[in-house]
Amino acid sequence: MRILFVADVVGKAGRRALRKMLPVLCEGKDVDVVIVNCENAAAGFGVTRSVVEELYESGAEVLTSGNHIWDKRDFLEIIDDYETLLRPANYPTAAPGRGALVVPTRAGVRLGVLNLAGRVFMQPLDCPFGVAEREIARMKMLTNIIFVDMHAEATSEKSALAWYLDGKVSAVIGTHTHVQTADERILPQGTAFLSDAGMTGAFDSIIGMEKDEIIAKFIKQIPVKFEVATADVRLQGVLLDVDDDTGKAVSIERISECLTNYTNP
């Protein structure tokens, strides 16, 4: 199975990159299934119904998220309307939505997807390690191919989870920082790992936002309104090949493509 994971889509610029570039990438890379992290897709914070629909129309098949998934007030009313829209599984059980699922793919093979959030420098959620064990045990009854989006701040926490799950899942891919790392590898027991898949959005920015407002907040230490940037749009993520029978990763490749190479923006 060939899995394309698209890193955090940031605002309108990120959605435009997905709409223009994803079909070309999927055809050129012979992709079987597309997973997209959507937590910043609506004006940089959270998602709305219209944004979710747009991401699906652009080619996303499973949507993962993170701590910003709740930022739009009406999201609580829509999350249960979408079977393939995930929030981190280690939120309390009383929270709406789901954090894991198993879906069929174009290759005719089932794929498990698990979304987790870290706790270092973030909210004190349930233990992602324990929740991962629980959800993986459930998915293993249906498939050996399991992809994990670990949405976390600390590189050490993402790395620790990957080593903890080595041989139990096909991949642990980090999200949240919007800065793509260069440490992709396959661990000894067959789990692919990358600390952070990066960002899909405008790179003439500070992690997707207009620079002036971010700089002003650092200098003044008072609230400012962040605006999504628009220039130098790129799509980042990771391409994975996984053995259909064993669920072990065969290859991992970072993706970082400029929109201008695909179409006139």
ABEGO torsion letter per residue (X at the ends): XBBBBBBBBBEAAAAAAAAAAAAAAAAAAGBABBBBBAAAABGGBEBBAAAAAAAAAAGBABBBBBAAAAABAAAAAAAAABAABBBBAABBAABBEBABBBBBBAAGBBBBBBBBBBABGBBBBBBAAAAAAAAAAAAAAABABBBBBBBBABAAAAAAAAAAABGABABBBBBGAGBBBAABBBBAAGBBBBABAEBBEBABBBGGBBAAAAAAAAAAGBBBBBBBBABGBBBBEBBBBBBAAAGBBABBBBBBBBAAAABBX
